[in-house]
Amino acid sequence: MTPPDRLRVAVIGVGHLGKHHARLLGAMPDVELVAVADIDAARAAAAAAATGARVVCDARELLGVVDAVSIAVPTEAHLQVARPFLERGTHVLVEKPIASTVAEAEEMVAAAHASGATLAVGHTERFNPGFIAARPHLRAPKFIEVHRLSPFPERSLDIDVIFDLMVHDLDIILAVDGTDVTSVDAVGVPVLSGSVDICSARLRFASGATANLTASRISHDRVRKARFFQPDLYVSVDFAAQSAAAWRVEAGAADRASIQGGSLDVVKVEPLHAELADFVAAARDRRDPLVTGRDGLRALALASRISDACRT
């Protein structure tokens, strides 16, 4: 029998990312990884091998068996897989983006609210040590610039670069500036696939802030950087290096200013581990996770606005 302080969890979908969910959850002392589910039985067995978890091909077999599920299936199946668990009050972590459409995301959020289930969304960059170190310094930035560039992937081609890569940074920016987005200008181009592979967007917020974002999956280089500019302070975050730096203008003698600052202290952790641990604690303590279903919905809605702007 599972001790009462251990959460019974299953992972649904153990492809490129889901197998790491299984690895990390299987090693957590306050978790019993009950099962690993995937439509590919061999893939499920491989992910479960080191954990002793049960192998399941139909996730519906887990209804009523577990306290929480971590879902890493293709985006188009998020609602279909998550809804039965949410309706039963089972806690759900779903990978980003939360769903294929805003309407589907709203249905998931509503189901969680009705049953009291915790709904978390896998925006792992919120748990990036570089951003964690920078966050206390970010107070009403007026200009934000983000570049997220990758070589062409062999996965996640069911969604375009806005929903695959840029949505990470939309969530970050929305967490920093909580005001409404008042205008969206964007251009997106399909280059190597049938959907948008590179996108540049300019957002304006009710706070007066402006954000420029570029996301590309046709780059030779891998870049994950954000820069935040606010009065007398400049903060940079390198998500790939898990580092951050800040520089401040300091008044000097004879009215001469100087720039002081440098690297911020960063506590290195695996962001996915931190995300999963937060979800487990939120489910156990019945509190909001760091990235809620409503956060995921807001990021998806903004991504959808950018996608629409690319078509006009």
Rosetta blueprint (number, residue, H / E / L):
1 M L
2 T L
3 P L
4 P L
5 D L
6 R L
7 L E
8 R E
9 V E
10 A E
11 V E
12 I E
13 G L
14 V L
15 G L
16 H L
17 L L
18 G H
19 K H
20 H H
21 H H
22 A H
23 R H
24 L H
25 L H
26 G H
27 A L
28 M L
29 P L
30 D L
31 V E
32 E E
33 L E
34 V E
35 A E
36 V E
37 A E
38 D L
39 I L
40 D L
41 A H
42 A H
43 R H
44 A H
45 A H
46 A H
47 A H
48 A H
49 A L
50 A L
51 T L
52 G L
53 A L
54 R E
55 V E
56 V E
57 C L
58 D L
59 A H
60 R H
61 E H
62 L H
63 L L
64 G L
65 V L
66 V L
67 D L
68 A E
69 V E
70 S E
71 I E
72 A L
73 V L
74 P L
75 T H
76 E H
77 A H
78 H H
79 L H
80 Q H
81 V H
82 A H
83 R H
84 P H
85 F H
86 L H
87 E H
88 R L
89 G L
90 T L
91 H E
92 V E
93 L E
94 V E
95 E E
96 K L
97 P L
98 I L
99 A L
100 S L
101 T L
102 V H
103 A H
104 E H
105 A H
106 E H
107 E H
108 M H
109 V H
110 A H
111 A H
112 A H
113 H H
114 A H
115 S H
116 G L
117 A L
118 T L
119 L E
120 A E
121 V E
122 G E
123 H L
124 T H
125 E H
126 R H
127 F H
128 N L
129 P H
130 G H
131 F H
132 I H
133 A H
134 A H
135 R H
136 P H
137 H H
138 L L
139 R L
140 A L
141 P L
142 K L
143 F E
144 I E
145 E E
146 V E
147 H E
148 R E
149 L E
150 S L
151 P L
152 F L
153 P L
154 E L
155 R L
156 S L
157 L L
158 D L
159 I L
160 D L
161 V H
162 I H
163 F H
164 D H
165 L H
166 M H
167 V H
168 H H
169 D H
170 L H
171 D H
172 I H
173 I H
174 L H
175 A H
176 V H
177 D L
178 G L
179 T L
180 D L
181 V E
182 T E
183 S E
184 V E
185 D E
186 A E
187 V E
188 G E
189 V E
190 P L
191 V L
192 L L
193 S L
194 G L
195 S L
196 V L
197 D L
198 I E
199 C E
200 S E
201 A E
202 R E
203 L E
204 R E
205 F E
206 A L
207 S L
208 G L
209 A L
210 T E
211 A E
212 N E
213 L E
214 T E
215 A E
216 S E
217 R L
218 I L
219 S L
220 H L
221 D L
222 R L
223 V E
224 R E
225 K E
226 A E
227 R E
228 F E
229 F E
230 Q E
231 P L
232 D L
233 L E
234 Y E
235 V E
236 S E
237 V E
238 D E
239 F L
240 A L
241 A L
242 Q L
243 S E
244 A E
245 A E
246 A E
247 W E
248 R E
249 V E
250 E E
251 A L
252 G L
253 A H
254 A H
255 D H
256 R L
257 A L
258 S E
259 I E
260 Q E
261 G E
262 G E
263 S E
264 L L
265 D L
266 V L
267 V L
268 K L
269 V L
270 E L
271 P H
272 L H
273 H H
274 A H
275 E H
276 L H
277 A H
278 D H
279 F H
280 V H
281 A H
282 A H
283 A H
284 R H
285 D H
286 R L
287 R L
288 D L
289 P L
290 L L
291 V L
292 T E
293 G H
294 R H
295 D H
296 G H
297 L H
298 R H
299 A H
300 L H
301 A H
302 L H
303 A H
304 S H
305 R H
306 I H
307 S H
308 D H
309 A H
310 C H
311 R L
312 T L
